[in-house]
Structure formats: C-alpha cells, structure tokens
Amino acid sequence: MVAATSKEHSGKPVHLVHPHLRGLLRLSFSSIDEAMRKDYELAFLSLPHGVSKVVVPELLEGGRRVIDLSADFRLKDPELYRRWYGWEHPAPDLLRRAVYGIPEFNRERIREAQLVAVPGCNATSTLLASAPLARLGASHLIADLKVGSSEAGSKPSRGTHHPERSHAIRVYSASGHRHQVEVMQALADILGRDVRVSIVPHSVGSVRGSYASVHSLIEVDEEGLIRELVSLYAGEPFIRIMPRGTYPDVRNVLGSNFADLGCSVDDGRASCFSAIDNLVKGASGQAVQCMNLMLGFDEREGLLIPPLRP
Ligand SMILES: NC(=O)c1ccc[n+]([C@@H]2O[C@H](COP(=O)([O-])OP(=O)(O)OC[C@H]3O[C@@H](n4cnc5c(N)ncnc54)[C@H](OP(=O)(O)O)[C@@H]3O)[C@@H](O)[C@H]2O)c1
C-alpha cells in the first residue's frame, strides 16, 4: 500500500499539485489520519519542524518504521531543543533511539533503525566537507554556505518570495544557524572529540543547491587533503571527488543524489568544498538512500539519476 498525504490537497490527484508527475503515477492525496489507519511498513515525514514530534510517536507505537525529514529527532540532547528551537521535546527517549540519517557515516545503524532523522540540507553539505578537515586535526571550522530558495519550503515568505529572492546574494542567520549544532554533534560522534563549527549561510538567487566552503587553519598539503577525501569516502556510491585544481559546481549535481567534493590549500589555510542538490542529497534522495538500507535494498535503488546540465 502506498499513500501520499496532504492537509491542503487531500482528495486531489498528486499530478494536479505536482504537474511534472503527470503520467507517472495514479495516486490521490489522502489525509494523515486516513493514511495512518492503512497497512504500511514505512513512513516518510516531510512536515515542518515541531509537527513531526507529535506524529512520530504514534507511528512508532504502531510498529512502523519512520524516516523524518524535519529537525525534530536529529539532536540527542533534549536540552538542545530548548536552546535552539525554543520548545521542550515531548519524547526525549526517542531522541536516543533515532539514528542520524547520513549513510556515509551511519550506514550500519541506519539499516537497523526504526526511526531515522534525515540531516538538514545545509548540515549535509557542511558535514561532508567538514569531516576530512576534522579528521586531519581541525578543531574549529568556518563554513561559508550558499543556498537556493527551495531550502525555505513551498510557501513564500517576505524573504523567500521570488521578487525578493531573485538575484539576491545576502547573509542570513549570520550567527547561530541551527544546522551547526547538528554538524557538531555528528562530528563528535564520528571522531570521539568536540569540533567547533560555525556556519555563515548566504541566500543566492538560484532555486536549488547547497554549497559549503569549509575553512580551517591546519597545516596540510593539497596532496594530503585529497588523499584524506579519497580514503574517507572510498566506495561511497554518491560521493564524487573532484580532481586536483577543479572544484564542485552545484550545476553538476542538480536533480541528483550526488555530492561533489573538492579542496584547496593556501599558506596555512585548508578548505573543502561540497555541492549538493538541497532537495535530493539534502532531503528526499538521502531519505530514499536510508530507506534502501533499512529495507535491505541496493542502496542506489531509484537514485542513479544523472544530474541535469545545462
Ligand atoms: N527544503 C529543503 O531544502 C529541506 C531540506 C532538508 C530538510 N527539510 C525539512 O523537511 C521538512 C519539509 O520541508 P519542505 O521544504 O518540504 O517544507 P514545505 O514546502 O513547507 O512543506 C511542508 C508541508 O507540511 C504540511 N504542513 C504544514 N503545516 C502542517 C501542520 N501543522 N500539520 C501537518 N502538516 C503540515 C504542508 O503540506 P500539506 O498542506 O499539503 O499537508 C506543507 O506544505 C521541514 O521540516 C524542512 O526543514 C527541507
């Protein structure tokens, strides 16, 4: 049984709301309540922050497996929700059970998980570029991030509406971007030590893409940094390392689950760069990659889609 839910569009064929899917599926939206009464094995939740935390416990009680794309189960310490999101977590025991859904670092835990919390798009691009530098000893990373308008979801706000956003290049959340706490938690888990991460995000005029340039002040030569990238991500089906002297470009990953990574070194400064499609490797593609692992499918199933270019 497959169901797609929507409050606003319940009852309408999916292709009327998402016209690009016309001819590809015969499915109408149902309400969450209606879908929850049906027989299914796994649910994807793509709800706003603060809504998933109410729905997830009920789904898990029914024995279902859940992949949640919101931030509601990404952090382990309930205190962090008070500090970063301003609310008390209603199910702190579930935070311990939730697995952070980044296959490159958590593959085995994802296979067994009942609840997977998919990382934020900016957290994914930042983490993929941060890990090699942190493994080489960096203890403080600065991530300069560029992100397209679809990051802000489908409902326009004053800052994300097209006339405001088109041609923009501007900083937002210049201090205290919420994704940095996720990245620090993930790095501590990978390395067993704390690494400070500061993200400075910029809105740019494109629709899709999250591009992280992560900088550190460590002594390493370019050969050594490329070697680290290659060995860390060896065998990863969706990570592509750029040859020396070339750098990732969001245009080369659009519409795909690939993350392109590159690096540069200059007089005591070492940087890694990461380009992803925020809606694919930064959200739905990563969620499907996790589902493939959870259900014992080939991890690449349904995801080996060539990026669109130009
Ligand atoms: N956009 C990205 O790049 C990205 C990347 C990674 C993770 N995420 C996370 O994924 C989640 C969804 O993001 P999105 O960009 O798809 O946002 P979105 O376009 O705003 O979609 C969220 C949808 O949730 C439904 N909804 C809203 N309020 C609700 C409520 N109170 N109860 C139940 N349903 C409600 C609405 O759909 P209906 O009215 O049709 O039900 C709404 O369109 C968010 O938590 C976001 O942070 C987004």
The ligand as an SDF file (V2000), in Angstrom:
LIG
                    3D

 48 52  0  0  0  0  0  0  0  0999 V2000
   13.5090   22.3810    1.5740 N   0  0  0  0  0  0  0  0  0  0  0  0
   14.6620   21.8130    1.8690 C   0  0  0  0  0  0  0  0  0  0  0  0
   15.7010   22.0460    1.2110 O   0  0  0  0  0  0  0  0  0  0  0  0
   14.7640   20.8320    3.0270 C   0  0  0  0  0  0  0  0  0  0  0  0
   15.9040   20.0410    3.1290 C   0  0  0  0  0  0  0  0  0  0  0  0
   16.0270   19.1430    4.2060 C   0  0  0  0  0  0  0  0  0  0  0  0
   15.0090   19.0660    5.1600 C   0  0  0  0  0  0  0  0  0  0  0  0
   13.9270   19.8760    5.0360 N   0  0  0  0  0  0  0  0  0  0  0  0
   12.8980   19.7420    6.0700 C   0  0  0  0  0  0  0  0  0  0  0  0
   11.8420   18.9530    5.5330 O   0  0  0  0  0  0  0  0  0  0  0  0
   10.5890   19.3960    6.0670 C   0  0  0  0  0  0  0  0  0  0  0  0
    9.6740   19.8020    4.9200 C   0  0  0  0  0  0  0  0  0  0  0  0
   10.3150   20.8330    4.1930 O   0  0  0  0  0  0  0  0  0  0  0  0
    9.7020   21.4580    2.8710 P   0  0  0  0  0  0  0  0  0  0  0  0
   10.7420   22.3210    2.2830 O   0  0  0  0  0  0  0  0  0  0  0  0
    9.0740   20.4000    2.0250 O   0  0  0  0  0  0  0  0  0  0  0  0
    8.5680   22.3870    3.5210 O   0  0  0  0  0  0  0  0  0  0  0  0
    7.1540   22.8180    2.9350 P   0  0  0  0  0  0  0  0  0  0  0  0
    7.2390   23.0120    1.4630 O   0  0  0  0  0  0  0  0  0  0  0  0
    6.7000   23.9600    3.7810 O   0  0  0  0  0  0  0  0  0  0  0  0
    6.2430   21.5490    3.1900 O   0  0  0  0  0  0  0  0  0  0  0  0
    5.7980   21.1750    4.4540 C   0  0  0  0  0  0  0  0  0  0  0  0
    4.3490   20.6890    4.2880 C   0  0  0  0  0  0  0  0  0  0  0  0
    3.8960   20.1630    5.5230 O   0  0  0  0  0  0  0  0  0  0  0  0
    2.4850   20.3390    5.5680 C   0  0  0  0  0  0  0  0  0  0  0  0
    2.1400   21.0400    6.8130 N   0  0  0  0  0  0  0  0  0  0  0  0
    2.3180   22.3020    7.1540 C   0  0  0  0  0  0  0  0  0  0  0  0
    1.8950   22.5590    8.4130 N   0  0  0  0  0  0  0  0  0  0  0  0
    1.4120   21.4250    8.8530 C   0  0  0  0  0  0  0  0  0  0  0  0
    0.8140   21.0620   10.0620 C   0  0  0  0  0  0  0  0  0  0  0  0
    0.6610   21.9250   11.0750 N   0  0  0  0  0  0  0  0  0  0  0  0
    0.4210   19.7870   10.1990 N   0  0  0  0  0  0  0  0  0  0  0  0
    0.5870   18.9180    9.1880 C   0  0  0  0  0  0  0  0  0  0  0  0
    1.1570   19.2380    8.0000 N   0  0  0  0  0  0  0  0  0  0  0  0
    1.5690   20.4720    7.8490 C   0  0  0  0  0  0  0  0  0  0  0  0
    2.0510   21.2030    4.4100 C   0  0  0  0  0  0  0  0  0  0  0  0
    1.5550   20.3670    3.3760 O   0  0  0  0  0  0  0  0  0  0  0  0
    0.0150   19.9800    3.2060 P   0  0  0  0  0  0  0  0  0  0  0  0
   -0.8400   21.1550    3.5000 O   0  0  0  0  0  0  0  0  0  0  0  0
   -0.0480   19.5320    1.7820 O   0  0  0  0  0  0  0  0  0  0  0  0
   -0.2240   18.8560    4.1820 O   0  0  0  0  0  0  0  0  0  0  0  0
    3.3650   21.8120    3.9580 C   0  0  0  0  0  0  0  0  0  0  0  0
    3.3510   22.1200    2.5910 O   0  0  0  0  0  0  0  0  0  0  0  0
   10.9010   20.5750    7.0020 C   0  0  0  0  0  0  0  0  0  0  0  0
   10.9960   20.1190    8.3150 O   0  0  0  0  0  0  0  0  0  0  0  0
   12.2540   21.0590    6.4700 C   0  0  0  0  0  0  0  0  0  0  0  0
   13.0190   21.7160    7.4310 O   0  0  0  0  0  0  0  0  0  0  0  0
   13.7680   20.7390    3.9820 C   0  0  0  0  0  0  0  0  0  0  0  0
  1  2  1  0
  2  3  2  0
  2  4  1  0
  4  5  1  0
  4 48  2  0
  5  6  2  0
  6  7  1  0
  7  8  2  0
  8  9  1  0
  8 48  1  0
  9 10  1  0
  9 46  1  0
 10 11  1  0
 11 12  1  0
 11 44  1  0
 12 13  1  0
 13 14  1  0
 14 15  2  0
 14 16  1  0
 14 17  1  0
 17 18  1  0
 18 19  2  0
 18 20  1  0
 18 21  1  0
 21 22  1  0
 22 23  1  0
 23 24  1  0
 23 42  1  0
 24 25  1  0
 25 26  1  0
 25 36  1  0
 26 27  1  0
 26 35  1  0
 27 28  2  0
 28 29  1  0
 29 30  1  0
 29 35  2  0
 30 31  1  0
 30 32  2  0
 32 33  1  0
 33 34  2  0
 34 35  1  0
 36 37  1  0
 36 42  1  0
 37 38  1  0
 38 39  2  0
 38 40  1  0
 38 41  1  0
 42 43  1  0
 44 45  1  0
 44 46  1  0
 46 47  1  0
M  CHG  2   8   1  16  -1
M  END
$$$$
